[in-house]
Amino acid sequence: MYRIIAALALASALAACDGANLTNDSSTGIGTGAQPLVPEPEPTDPGGPGSGTDKDPDNLYTSELDSPDASLTVNDMTYDARSDTLVFNNLPFDSNQILAGENTYVRNPGVNAALAPTRFGAYRNAAGPSARSEYYAVFRRSASGNSQVGAVGSDRYLSFGFGGAAAQRLGGKGKLPKANDSYVFTGEYAAVRTVVDDTTGTRMEYVAGTALIDVDIMDFDVQGAVEGLIVNRTFFDANGLRLPDLDNADYITLKTAEINFDNWTISSSDASTVLEGDEKQTGSWAGLFAGPNGEEVVGIVVVEGDGPVGIDPVSGDYLLQQVRETGGFIATRP
């Protein structure tokens, strides 16, 4: 029953799902990338809720992925639905007690409109020590309220800087019924991209897409298998203006991971982008099942390496720069 879903990926990519076409095709834009461009300090021991060996099965952070980057320091995330505000824990320079109180993230209206079809929201920290917002985030709570996911990055540094992602199970234990031996989940994906440009400095971008997750719970005696794709990818600058030259430039493959049936979590496995048939950015992904009968799967993805940022007007080839993409997805089954 276990199967490879490359064919599904190709069909989905060719279909170019309408849900990923988020803004007017005529829109173009370039982020300013304004930042002090300071060297990235050495991360300290994260500590806090996401650290240590006793992991909470209902909470997943990028620090728990295989070979995590030390600057992916997020170890807790909270969302207040009444005020529609978001807080990421363990990120330096994302708060200003005088101007904005704690490290609160608020809606970014322009980008929020661009991401609306994915049902993700775009957020910015209210103010940092320099009285400017330098962190960019995406967040979504599922319609059922059983799961939520968020990702954050910064343009403050010469390199990728600090950031991270969190996936959280809010309801149910995520146990899938054994009525079927395999399940297909479909849903939405959103991410922040930290682009380290050789000429203009560090800037932020956004990407939205479709998540396709294939699950097999019967063929392995001890662990199940999960793999997937992120396709129909659409890119935006820091102001939410679409970058149409990058539409469907690449896709992300989520390599086969194992299911822990004790707590219905998905182990960390490899992830990579594929651009014109070649693997470019590499990283990891992981996830959780949520809901009383495993109706949802929520996950986080981080990839780094050469990513497309435009098209060379002479050669027509994609222009590549160093990019870290930090994102998350929520997908549901029939």
FENMO-V706261 format. One record per backbone hydrogen bond with DSSP energy under -1.0 kcal/mol. NH is the residue of the N-H (numbers start at 1). CO is the residue of the C=O. If there is no record, write none. Layout:
# FENMO-V706261
[[NH | CO] [NH | CO]]
This chain:
# FENMO-V706261
[[9 | 5] [10 | 6] [11 | 7] [12 | 8] [13 | 9] [14 | 10] [15 | 11] [16 | 12] [20 | 17] [21 | 18] [22 | 20] [27 | 24] [38 | 156] [51 | 48] [55 | 53] [59 | 56] [60 | 167] [62 | 165] [64 | 61] [65 | 62] [72 | 69] [73 | 71] [74 | 163] [75 | 89] [78 | 87] [80 | 85] [84 | 80] [85 | 80] [86 | 105] [87 | 78] [89 | 76] [100 | 96] [104 | 102] [105 | 86] [106 | 124] [108 | 122] [112 | 108] [113 | 109] [114 | 110] [115 | 111] [118 | 115] [119 | 116] [121 | 139] [123 | 137] [124 | 106] [125 | 135] [126 | 104] [128 | 132] [131 | 128] [136 | 153] [137 | 123] [138 | 151] [139 | 121] [140 | 149] [142 | 147] [148 | 168] [149 | 140] [150 | 166] [151 | 138] [152 | 164] [153 | 136] [155 | 134] [158 | 38] [163 | 71] [164 | 152] [166 | 150] [167 | 60] [168 | 148] [169 | 58] [170 | 146] [171 | 146] [174 | 291] [183 | 215] [185 | 213] [186 | 332] [187 | 211] [188 | 330] [189 | 209] [190 | 328] [191 | 207] [192 | 326] [193 | 205] [194 | 324] [195 | 203] [196 | 322] [197 | 195] [197 | 201] [201 | 197] [203 | 195] [205 | 193] [206 | 236] [207 | 191] [208 | 234] [209 | 189] [210 | 231] [211 | 187] [212 | 229] [213 | 185] [214 | 227] [215 | 183] [216 | 225] [217 | 181] [225 | 216] [226 | 257] [227 | 214] [228 | 254] [229 | 212] [230 | 252] [231 | 210] [234 | 208] [236 | 206] [237 | 241] [240 | 237] [243 | 235] [246 | 243] [247 | 244] [248 | 233] [249 | 246] [251 | 274] [252 | 230] [253 | 272] [254 | 228] [255 | 270] [257 | 226] [259 | 224] [260 | 265] [264 | 260] [266 | 287] [267 | 258] [269 | 285] [271 | 283] [272 | 253] [273 | 281] [274 | 251] [275 | 278] [278 | 275] [280 | 273] [282 | 304] [283 | 271] [284 | 302] [285 | 269] [286 | 300] [287 | 266] [288 | 298] [289 | 264] [290 | 296] [291 | 171] [294 | 291] [296 | 290] [297 | 331] [298 | 288] [299 | 329] [300 | 286] [301 | 327] [302 | 284] [303 | 325] [304 | 282] [305 | 323] [307 | 321] [309 | 319] [312 | 317] [316 | 312] [319 | 310] [321 | 307] [323 | 305] [324 | 194] [325 | 303] [326 | 192] [327 | 301] [328 | 190] [329 | 299] [330 | 188] [331 | 297] [332 | 186] [333 | 295]]
